[in-house]
Amino acid sequence: TVGVFGGAPGYSDSYRLKLGTEPAADVTIEMTGQPFVNILPHRVVFTIDDWDDYKSIQVNASINGTSYISHAITSIDGQYMAVNPGNVEIIAIKTLDMVAPPKIESVEFATTGESLIVTFDKQTDKAGYAGTFACADILQCRKAGTSYVSMADDTLGVDATCLFTTVKTLEVSFGTDPALLPWKQPANQTVYNSIFLCPSVLKYSDVSKSKAVYQSMAAALPNNLLDPVVSVSAPTAVGICDTAKVDASATSGSGGRDFIFAWRLSDTNADSYWQADYLTNVGKVMNRSNYRNSPYAEFDFDDLAPGYWFEFEVFATNYLGAYSSSTVSIEKKALPAPNVDIQGTAIQSTTRSLKTVFVVDTAMPDLSCGKFNVSDSLIYKWTNFETLDEFGNRTFVGNATLQEGQYGYTLANGGTRLTIKKDILAPLYTYKFRINVTTLDADMNPEWEVANYDEVILYVEEQKLQPKFSKTYGLVGSEDDLIFDASQTVDPDQLGSYPYCTGCKYQWQILEMTTQQPVNFSCLADDDSLEMDLTDSVLMIPEDVLGGSFACKDWDDDASDATDYLQWTISLMVSKEGRNTTISADIEVQEGTPPVVNIDTSILPVKSSQEDSTLVLEGSVAWSKDGSDDRVVACESSRWCISWTVYDGDGVTDEEAFAISNVGYSTIVDLSKFTPGVTYTFRLNAAEAGIAGYAPVTVTMNKNPRSGVIASDPEEGYGIDTLFAFSSSGWVDDPEDYPLYYKFSYIDDAKSTGDEKPVCDWQPSTSYEDITLPAASNNMTRIWAVGYAQDIYGSAGRSFVSIIVETPTLTTAELAAAADALVAEAMASGDTATATNSIG
């Protein structure tokens, strides 16, 4: 699209060319168009050295209307001699605008595949939107004759949402059942592999007249596509009569779409001749799981050979083609044994800053395949049987039973729930835990000869250093020393009770904000008092450096002294033992002594969540004039004031942002008004005698886990009589927000208004079985099953599915017996949510 201004070329536009394959000889492409269309250059040449580099073609026009640029190829390479390239449509419009409307520059899938990033060639007016909005409003219009048909639901998924993260960048979050895939050469561009911008919805700015035209851009794979993380779990050992289930449903990295699973038996000590029948059964299970594309491999009691172990490997491939695998082993015992399975994967990871919870599913030994005699009580014994340091060396080996309260361990639910408090585990260490479960004999002594066990390996990941400025600055004066204090930097992996980093090294830089090049202090006087220690945890910039820097600055002669500010970026890199993290702050320095404004960042979380409801912001002001502290009013027209504003609020106003008055040193932010996934900037402003200062602070809103679905097996049944199993899958979240925890509940009413009844507490497992539900009380006999996923910041997403639960035909005695059994089983489980639900 080009602009025509008064019969002369207005704004220009461009397009790019490159070859699809390496040529055998030079390839020349010549462009021709109507006389009123200017093309620069009109000829480009591709060689074997630059055939895959884009060449830009600039276009403008002096007459409005639609025309075309044709392309002619000349080459002695036979494959290109036969190519008949298409035309480029040029739309010239009359306009008073001197800047072209925006156009799509690139479309790229996010590294996790859950969204698209659409980048425009210039700023946009965001189509008038703030926060999230329906993508169908601006994207995926397909031209049908003289009109346009929306294909947003078909390609981006139902209820796909869009968010302008900057004035040039649009994030597309897929909805339910998206179908958009990456474009692959030489396929044509369609709405199923490209993003189409609907016409006349986007402008350069609010005052622009020209709107972006109908256009498209192919969706590309990211340069750093992340592989899925395959999470596979299974009991370490099962009794001779027990079934076994290998579960890969917690695998992450699907991008919110179905994985392709592939299963195989990777190793076993079973003999291929003597255990041939069992191995044939195992092969059938593998084939069945592959045929069904199932995240589960389920074995009957007689599929695995007693007395042998089996190692299984499962591959998971996401829709973008990224894949990875993981293995797990199961031992089949030759005698009955209690069923024991630690929820989650066999190898798990955590950090020192997180608490870790292990939940164990247990059951009495299955005796149905023979004549056996065991008691009906279970006892549990947890051990940390081995610990490895960061180099893989053993630091501990033993079988001592973990005791309640010992070394930060907490046991609950009769021993089936082990919690390890945060700040207990050492970074880069590997801890191996085992739970032994057995029955009690007639004298209530453990029968360890028929015991079973499960094991889990816990690796403690290294965390990033967390440098932090204790206070933030924005607009400051040149007649006061400026102090940046990073002494509250935290090493979350540091052992001991001292809260701040010991052994951290600091390197400061003072950069020009616009160029990000070091500030030139060479014109300052050669005076020791002007020296700054750039390697200490605290950087003090003397007032003489600030004041003297005004003399060094080459100011624009046309600028007013009143608006001349030094604009600097204060950058700090903190390093320790091979780790380093950099933070920075932008400041403006004005001549004089404005009030020095600070905001306390030590109380702010890394991410905020709408579940937190509110966030407290606290600031302070160092006034230079007597009586200023008594004049606390809003900074609108007063020469003395102190108040908070939303500086970059993406459409959120001050009236909406604050839960209480924004006038004063502190305020409370209403987090419900802010969009997850967006970073907002707040300012504390102060002025005395008309001289202003401010300090900024950013708040990043955490995204909930999303795109998850819940399923029920079966989908129909009877109250009290049917055992249901709920499972949850497909959840995606930011990579730094894992691991996720899951829980389930149900609603016997409309899903938006009914009271939820809990089924279980938060757990590592994506499923929960043996759920007994009451008969639905509504006419449709419908109950809503609810599945939740929660990340480490406490943000939770939820999903619903409706199931039919009818009233069973039971006698009064049968109904009472079933109810009593239900309550007894729930109380014995030790799960508070389950017990409460059964009683309520």
HELIX and SHEET records of a PDB file:
HELIX    1   1 GLY A   78  MET A   81  1                                   4    
HELIX    2   2 LYS A  126  GLY A  128  5                                   3    
HELIX    3   3 CYS A  135  ASP A  137  5                                   3    
HELIX    4   4 ALA A  152  LEU A  156  1                                   5    
HELIX    5   5 ALA A  276  TYR A  291  1                                  16    
HELIX    6   6 GLN A  406  GLY A  408  5                                   3    
HELIX    7   7 ASN A  413  GLY A  415  5                                   3    
HELIX    8   8 TRP A  448  VAL A  450  5                                   3    
HELIX    9   9 ASP A  528  LEU A  530  5                                   3    
HELIX   10  10 GLU A  543  CYS A  552  1                                  10    
HELIX   11  11 ASP A  561  THR A  563  5                                   3    
HELIX   12  12 GLN A  610  ASP A  612  5                                   3    
HELIX   13  13 SER A  628  ASP A  630  5                                   3    
HELIX   14  14 ASP A  654  ALA A  657  1                                   4    
HELIX   15  15 LEU A  671  LYS A  673  5                                   3    
HELIX   16  16 PRO A  735  ASP A  737  5                                   3    
HELIX   17  17 THR A  812  SER A  829  1                                  18    
HELIX   18  18 THR A  832  ILE A  839  1                                   8    
SHEET    1   A 6 ALA A   8  PRO A   9  0                                        
SHEET    2   A 6 VAL A   2  PHE A   5 -1                                        
SHEET    3   A 6 VAL A  88  LYS A  94  1                                        
SHEET    4   A 6 GLY A  65  THR A  74 -1                                        
SHEET    5   A 6 VAL A  27  THR A  32 -1                                        
SHEET    6   A 6 ARG A  43  PHE A  46 -1                                        
SHEET    1   B 3 ASP A  13  LEU A  17  0                                        
SHEET    2   B 3 LYS A  55  ALA A  61 -1                                        
SHEET    3   B 3 VAL A  37  LEU A  40 -1                                        
SHEET    1   C 7 THR A 132  ALA A 134  0                                        
SHEET    2   C 7 THR A 161  PHE A 164 -1                                        
SHEET    3   C 7 THR A 169  SER A 173 -1                                        
SHEET    4   C 7 SER A 115  PHE A 120 -1                                        
SHEET    5   C 7 ILE A 104  PHE A 109 -1                                        
SHEET    6   C 7 GLN A 215  ALA A 220  1                                        
SHEET    7   C 7 SER A 194  LEU A 197 -1                                        
SHEET    1   D 2 CYS A 141  ALA A 144  0                                        
SHEET    2   D 2 SER A 147  SER A 150 -1                                        
SHEET    1   E 4 ALA A 237  VAL A 238  0                                        
SHEET    2   E 4 TYR A 323  LYS A 332  1                                        
SHEET    3   E 4 TYR A 308  THR A 317 -1                                        
SHEET    4   E 4 ILE A 260  THR A 268 -1                                        
SHEET    1   F 2 ALA A 244  ASP A 247  0                                        
SHEET    2   F 2 TYR A 296  PHE A 299 -1                                        
SHEET    1   G 4 ASN A 339  ILE A 342  0                                        
SHEET    2   G 4 THR A 356  ALA A 363 -1                                        
SHEET    3   G 4 ARG A 417  ILE A 420 -1                                        
SHEET    4   G 4 TYR A 409  ALA A 412 -1                                        
SHEET    1   H 5 ILE A 347  THR A 351  0                                        
SHEET    2   H 5 ASN A 452  GLU A 461  1                                        
SHEET    3   H 5 THR A 430  THR A 439 -1                                        
SHEET    4   H 5 LEU A 378  LEU A 388 -1                                        
SHEET    5   H 5 ARG A 394  VAL A 397 -1                                        
SHEET    1   I 4 LYS A 471  THR A 472  0                                        
SHEET    2   I 4 VAL A 596  ASP A 600 -1                                        
SHEET    3   I 4 THR A 614  ALA A 622 -1                                        
SHEET    4   I 4 SER A 666  ASP A 670 -1                                        
SHEET    1   J 4 LEU A 475  GLY A 477  0                                        
SHEET    2   J 4 ARG A 579  GLN A 590  1                                        
SHEET    3   J 4 LEU A 566  LYS A 576 -1                                        
SHEET    4   J 4 LYS A 505  GLU A 512 -1                                        
SHEET    1   K 2 LEU A 482  ASP A 485  0                                        
SHEET    2   K 2 VAL A 538  ILE A 541 -1                                        
SHEET    1   L 3 CYS A 641  ASP A 648  0                                        
SHEET    2   L 3 THR A 679  GLU A 688 -1                                        
SHEET    3   L 3 ILE A 691  THR A 700 -1                                        
SHEET    1   M 3 VAL A 709  ASP A 713  0                                        
SHEET    2   M 3 LEU A 723  SER A 729 -1                                        
SHEET    3   M 3 SER A 767  THR A 772 -1                                        
SHEET    1   N 5 GLU A 716  TYR A 718  0                                        
SHEET    2   N 5 ALA A 796  GLU A 806  1                                        
SHEET    3   N 5 ARG A 782  GLN A 790 -1                                        
SHEET    4   N 5 TYR A 741  ILE A 747 -1                                        
SHEET    5   N 5 GLU A 756  PRO A 758 -1                                        
END                                                                             
